[in-house]
Amino acid sequence: MQNLSGVCRRRGISSPVERAALSGMARLLAWPLLASCAFGAYAVAATEQDKSATHPTSSEIEAYARLPVCTLSADGQHLAVQPCRTAPARVPMPRRPVPQQIDRLPETRLASPVAPPQSSMVLAPAPAWVPAPLPASVAPAPMPRALNNCSAAGCNDAQGARINSAAPGMVITPQGQVCSRNGVWIQC
């Protein structure tokens, strides 16, 4: 509060009401600042704890180096000595330099045209192709008919005849003919 009163004197704030308003503002602005400082201190402490937990000290490194190298027992089922340290990494062998060898593909040549075989036999000419005659009684496929006034039991066609529903996508005409139904169209 001494700093606040010093600030008030320098600014020329002399009334207690103005001082109370300024101190209330300072308190209002100080809480978020204090909270962020406290959170920052907590975060720094937490990261230092994490570093100490994950990074071994020099004495731990020396103690680990004194351990024997891990090897398997004679039966190969468990470690021969425990505790032990992992084996040091092998020095990678340098790759043997091998010159790159690119073989050329063999040249390709087109085959020479083949002449028809010379023969003394004379073949009879093949008969000309004659298409098979069409049957005289081919009827064109009937046109699809439109349906109207449909219900779950069936529909009426354009002439007013009742067409009953059968299996899904199928209808039965008054003549007993089974037709396929696609929406409001039937094809017999």
GUSESE-736253 format. One line per 2 residues: for each residue x, y, z of C-alpha. Coordinates in Angstrom, 3 decimals. Example, Ala and Ser with C-alpha at 12.3 -4.5 7.8 and 13.67 -1.06 7.14 Angstrom:
<recs>
12.300:-4.500:7.800 ~ 13.670:-1.060:7.140
</recs>
This chain:
<recs>
0.000:0.000:0.000 ~ 2.945:2.330:0.487
3.701:2.179:-3.204 ~ 0.072:2.928:-3.971
0.058:5.987:-1.732 ~ 3.308:7.172:-3.325
1.741:6.831:-6.753 ~ -1.311:8.686:-5.541
0.798:11.584:-4.253 ~ 2.730:11.883:-7.482
-0.456:11.838:-9.562 ~ -2.143:14.386:-7.417
-4.839:12.061:-6.081 ~ -5.640:13.277:-2.630
-9.234:12.365:-1.856 ~ -9.929:9.070:-0.035
-12.619:8.179:-2.577 ~ -10.165:8.435:-5.453
-7.620:6.407:-3.479 ~ -10.200:3.702:-2.730
-11.195:3.510:-6.406 ~ -7.553:3.240:-7.437
-6.805:0.594:-4.826 ~ -9.882:-1.406:-5.902
-8.704:-1.250:-9.521 ~ -5.235:-2.333:-8.484
-6.660:-5.305:-6.603 ~ -8.851:-6.196:-9.545
-5.900:-6.151:-11.931 ~ -3.514:-7.795:-9.469
-5.451:-11.072:-9.115 ~ -4.983:-12.254:-12.702
-1.338:-11.212:-12.546 ~ -0.766:-13.119:-9.310
-2.586:-16.164:-10.662 ~ -0.474:-16.230:-13.824
2.729:-15.868:-11.790 ~ 1.688:-18.711:-9.505
0.829:-20.918:-12.481 ~ 4.144:-20.067:-14.129
6.079:-20.969:-10.986 ~ 4.168:-24.262:-10.779
4.894:-25.048:-14.436 ~ 8.618:-24.345:-13.981
8.751:-26.569:-10.886 ~ 6.897:-29.353:-12.722
9.276:-29.251:-15.706 ~ 12.305:-29.317:-13.408
10.870:-32.388:-11.687 ~ 10.282:-34.015:-15.074
13.852:-33.270:-16.149 ~ 15.265:-34.741:-12.965
13.099:-37.833:-13.381 ~ 14.014:-38.457:-17.020
17.656:-37.329:-17.168 ~ 20.043:-39.411:-15.079
22.709:-37.701:-13.043 ~ 26.413:-38.290:-13.615
26.646:-40.605:-10.590 ~ 23.806:-42.738:-12.002
25.584:-42.900:-15.363 ~ 28.833:-44.034:-13.717
27.001:-46.688:-11.658 ~ 25.305:-47.993:-14.820
28.629:-48.169:-16.669 ~ 30.110:-50.381:-13.888
27.379:-53.027:-14.364 ~ 28.299:-56.128:-16.433
27.021:-56.436:-19.988 ~ 23.776:-58.420:-20.260
24.188:-61.974:-21.538 ~ 21.857:-64.950:-21.683
22.284:-67.978:-19.456 ~ 23.311:-71.360:-20.851
19.700:-72.435:-21.401 ~ 18.937:-69.162:-23.218
15.754:-68.518:-21.204 ~ 16.852:-65.759:-18.820
19.682:-63.297:-18.143 ~ 22.873:-64.758:-16.695
23.563:-61.792:-14.371 ~ 21.118:-59.243:-13.019
21.245:-56.241:-12.887 ~ 23.117:-55.669:-16.106
23.560:-53.014:-18.772 ~ 22.777:-53.240:-22.444
25.594:-54.150:-24.769 ~ 27.374:-51.247:-26.451
26.368:-50.521:-30.009 ~ 28.426:-52.260:-32.632
30.448:-50.056:-34.889 ~ 28.642:-50.219:-38.182
30.722:-51.754:-40.921 ~ 31.283:-49.480:-43.842
29.626:-50.596:-47.015 ~ 31.879:-52.185:-49.566
32.088:-49.890:-52.552 ~ 30.820:-51.651:-55.655
30.916:-49.942:-59.038 ~ 27.551:-49.538:-60.617
27.152:-51.791:-63.603 ~ 24.488:-50.953:-66.137
24.008:-53.567:-68.823 ~ 22.573:-52.491:-72.135
19.423:-54.142:-73.313 ~ 19.778:-56.247:-76.428
18.791:-54.541:-79.618 ~ 15.386:-55.481:-80.889
14.586:-55.874:-84.525 ~ 11.265:-56.247:-86.220
10.561:-59.684:-87.572 ~ 10.752:-59.978:-91.324
7.392:-60.434:-93.030 ~ 6.522:-64.064:-93.574
5.560:-65.120:-97.047 ~ 2.632:-67.504:-97.370
3.755:-71.085:-97.838 ~ 4.099:-72.306:-101.374
1.960:-75.319:-101.908 ~ 0.835:-77.291:-104.888
-2.604:-77.959:-103.423 ~ -5.481:-75.859:-104.673
-8.121:-75.066:-102.096 ~ -11.766:-74.634:-102.993
-13.132:-71.160:-102.303 ~ -15.122:-70.834:-99.116
-18.872:-70.323:-99.509 ~ -20.120:-66.785:-99.011
-21.716:-66.021:-95.653 ~ -25.467:-65.904:-95.759
-27.361:-64.526:-92.748 ~ -30.063:-66.696:-91.252
-33.599:-65.613:-92.173 ~ -35.584:-63.848:-89.469
-38.704:-65.551:-88.201 ~ -41.823:-64.038:-89.724
-43.786:-63.834:-86.477 ~ -41.542:-61.591:-84.329
-43.813:-59.313:-82.360 ~ -42.428:-56.066:-81.045
-42.113:-55.781:-77.271 ~ -45.153:-54.162:-75.686
-44.766:-50.596:-74.532 ~ -44.797:-49.914:-70.794
-48.160:-48.823:-69.446 ~ -48.710:-46.018:-66.968
-50.483:-46.632:-63.671 ~ -52.555:-44.263:-61.595
-54.567:-44.276:-58.376 ~ -52.203:-46.723:-56.609
-52.697:-48.194:-53.137 ~ -51.064:-51.023:-51.191
-53.368:-53.563:-52.864 ~ -52.747:-52.435:-56.441
-53.290:-49.759:-59.084 ~ -55.528:-48.828:-61.984
-54.137:-48.483:-65.486 ~ -55.039:-45.767:-68.022
-58.072:-47.780:-69.270 ~ -59.381:-48.195:-65.701
-58.517:-51.897:-65.350 ~ -57.501:-53.009:-61.837
-53.928:-54.317:-61.565 ~ -53.258:-56.152:-58.305
-49.939:-56.040:-56.437 ~ -48.054:-59.314:-56.071
-44.461:-59.612:-54.855 ~ -42.401:-56.418:-54.581
-41.930:-55.036:-58.081 ~ -44.496:-57.458:-59.567
-48.185:-57.009:-60.490 ~ -50.903:-59.251:-61.915
-53.135:-58.009:-64.717 ~ -56.877:-58.905:-64.992
-55.924:-61.495:-67.655 ~ -53.597:-63.231:-65.090
-50.395:-62.070:-66.716 ~ -47.466:-61.331:-64.346
-45.763:-58.015:-65.137 ~ -42.899:-56.098:-63.591
-43.631:-52.755:-61.938 ~ -41.186:-49.862:-61.746
-42.747:-46.906:-59.958 ~ -45.876:-45.958:-61.940
-44.948:-48.040:-65.019 ~ -45.575:-51.716:-65.732
-43.893:-53.844:-68.400 ~ -45.523:-57.141:-69.391
</recs>
